[in-house]
């Protein structure tokens, strides 16, 4: 299973951001241009002022050679498409690995995860997970042949019909 996830402040793997909060009547600087400047009830800032979203980074935790091996920032608007593209790299690698070793991909699926920013309340893509199953032919493997012979001995007669 391969996984990419958001790291840093406000992600499901990190903590809340720490820093000086703006005082009463003060407004924070816009750190996310083009985002809404409306502050939701119970939130510390608006999406335009959210330092957590500004500092969120994504990094791949698998042992494959794919993108995001080093932590990278991306805006919440582009995170969905970039995480999907990254997870597709894992799917492509599964098909390539199966083709190289004479296997067959039985299943490959991608899950995109979302979370809610604790500072501004925006829903964002927090990461993704790719799961794949590959079947390799093993008829020339003596261990596989022995396992099939044992299974045949155990299963013989289990579905006998005794009615006359």
C-alpha positions as CSV (number, residue, x, y, z in Angstrom):
1,X,0.0,0.0,0.0
2,X,1.4,3.4,-0.9
3,X,0.4,6.6,0.8
4,X,0.9,10.3,0.3
5,X,-0.1,12.6,3.0
6,X,-0.1,16.2,4.1
7,X,2.4,17.1,6.7
8,X,2.9,20.1,8.9
9,X,0.5,22.3,10.7
10,X,-3.2,21.4,10.6
11,X,-2.9,18.1,8.8
12,X,-4.4,14.9,10.2
13,X,-0.8,14.0,11.0
14,X,0.3,17.3,12.5
15,X,-0.8,19.7,15.2
16,X,-2.4,23.1,15.3
17,X,-0.5,26.1,14.2
18,X,1.1,28.2,16.9
19,X,1.7,31.9,16.6
20,X,0.5,35.2,17.6
21,X,-3.2,35.6,17.0
22,X,-4.5,38.9,15.7
23,X,-6.0,41.1,18.4
24,X,-9.5,42.4,18.5
25,X,-10.2,44.7,15.5
26,X,-6.9,43.7,13.8
27,X,-7.0,41.8,10.6
28,X,-4.3,39.4,9.6
29,X,-2.3,39.7,6.3
30,X,-3.6,37.9,3.3
31,X,-1.4,34.8,2.8
32,X,-3.6,32.9,0.4
33,X,-4.6,35.4,-2.4
34,X,-7.9,34.6,-4.2
35,X,-9.4,32.8,-1.2
36,X,-12.4,33.9,0.7
37,X,-11.8,36.5,3.5
38,X,-15.0,35.4,5.4
39,X,-14.1,34.0,8.8
40,X,-16.4,31.1,9.8
41,X,-17.9,30.9,13.3
42,X,-15.5,29.2,15.7
43,X,-12.5,29.5,13.5
44,X,-9.3,31.4,14.1
45,X,-9.0,32.9,10.6
46,X,-10.5,33.0,7.1
47,X,-9.1,30.9,4.2
48,X,-7.4,34.0,2.8
49,X,-5.5,34.5,6.2
50,X,-4.9,30.9,7.0
51,X,-1.2,30.2,7.8
52,X,-1.9,26.5,8.3
53,X,-3.1,26.1,4.7
54,X,-0.2,28.3,3.5
55,X,2.4,26.1,5.3
56,X,0.9,22.6,4.5
57,X,3.2,20.3,2.7
58,X,2.8,16.9,1.1
59,X,5.3,14.0,1.1
60,X,5.3,10.4,-0.1
61,X,6.1,7.7,2.4
62,X,6.6,4.7,0.1
63,X,9.8,3.1,-1.0
64,X,9.0,3.6,-4.7
65,X,10.6,6.2,-7.0
66,X,7.7,8.6,-7.5
67,X,7.0,12.3,-7.0
68,X,6.8,13.9,-3.6
69,X,9.8,12.1,-2.1
70,X,10.7,15.5,-0.5
71,X,8.0,17.6,1.2
72,X,6.3,20.1,-1.2
73,X,3.7,22.8,-0.8
74,X,0.7,23.0,-3.0
75,X,-2.3,25.2,-2.8
76,X,-5.6,23.6,-1.6
77,X,-7.1,24.2,-5.1
78,X,-4.4,22.1,-6.9
79,X,-3.9,19.5,-4.2
80,X,-6.7,17.2,-5.5
81,X,-5.4,16.9,-9.0
82,X,-1.8,16.6,-8.0
83,X,-2.4,13.9,-5.4
84,X,-4.5,11.9,-7.9
85,X,-1.7,12.2,-10.5
86,X,0.8,11.0,-7.9
87,X,-1.3,8.0,-6.9
88,X,-1.7,7.2,-10.6
89,X,2.2,6.9,-10.6
90,X,1.9,4.1,-8.1
91,X,-0.8,2.3,-10.2
92,X,1.5,2.6,-13.3
93,X,4.4,1.2,-11.3
94,X,2.3,-1.8,-10.3
95,X,1.5,-2.6,-13.9
96,X,5.1,-2.2,-14.9
97,X,6.3,-4.4,-12.1
98,X,3.7,-7.1,-13.0
99,X,4.8,-6.9,-16.7
100,X,8.5,-7.3,-15.8
101,X,8.0,-10.3,-13.6
102,X,5.3,-12.1,-15.6
103,X,2.5,-11.2,-13.3
104,X,-1.0,-9.9,-13.7
105,X,-2.5,-6.9,-11.8
106,X,-5.7,-8.3,-10.2
107,X,-6.8,-5.0,-8.6
108,X,-5.5,-1.5,-8.3
109,X,-7.5,1.2,-6.5
110,X,-6.8,4.8,-5.4
111,X,-8.4,6.5,-2.4
112,X,-8.2,10.3,-2.0
113,X,-8.5,11.5,1.6
114,X,-9.9,14.8,2.8
115,X,-9.7,16.7,6.1
116,X,-10.9,20.0,7.5
117,X,-8.4,22.7,8.4
118,X,-8.5,23.4,12.1
119,X,-7.7,27.1,11.6
120,X,-10.0,28.2,8.8
121,X,-12.5,25.3,8.4
122,X,-11.7,24.7,4.7
123,X,-12.0,21.2,3.4
124,X,-8.8,20.1,1.7
125,X,-7.2,17.0,0.2
126,X,-5.1,15.5,3.0
127,X,-3.5,12.7,1.0
128,X,-4.1,9.5,-0.9
129,X,-3.6,5.7,-0.7
130,X,-3.0,3.3,-3.6
131,X,-3.7,-0.4,-3.1
132,X,-2.7,-3.0,-5.7
133,X,-2.7,-6.8,-5.9
134,X,-0.5,-8.6,-8.3
135,X,-0.7,-12.3,-9.1
136,X,2.5,-14.0,-10.3
137,X,2.5,-17.4,-12.1
138,X,4.2,-20.0,-9.9
139,X,3.5,-23.4,-11.6
140,X,7.2,-24.1,-12.1
141,X,7.8,-23.4,-8.4
142,X,8.2,-26.7,-6.5
143,X,6.7,-25.2,-3.3
144,X,3.6,-24.1,-5.2
145,X,3.2,-27.6,-6.7
146,X,3.6,-29.2,-3.3
147,X,1.0,-26.8,-1.8
148,X,-1.5,-27.7,-4.5
149,X,-0.9,-31.4,-3.9
150,X,-1.6,-30.9,-0.2
151,X,-4.7,-28.9,-0.9
152,X,-6.0,-31.6,-3.3
153,X,-5.6,-34.2,-0.6
154,X,-7.4,-32.1,2.0
155,X,-10.3,-31.2,-0.4
156,X,-10.9,-34.6,-1.9
157,X,-14.3,-35.9,-1.0
158,X,-15.5,-32.7,0.8
159,X,-18.4,-32.3,-1.7
160,X,-19.5,-35.8,-1.9
161,X,-23.3,-36.3,-2.6
162,X,-24.5,-39.3,-0.6
163,X,-28.1,-39.3,-1.8
164,X,-29.3,-42.3,-3.9
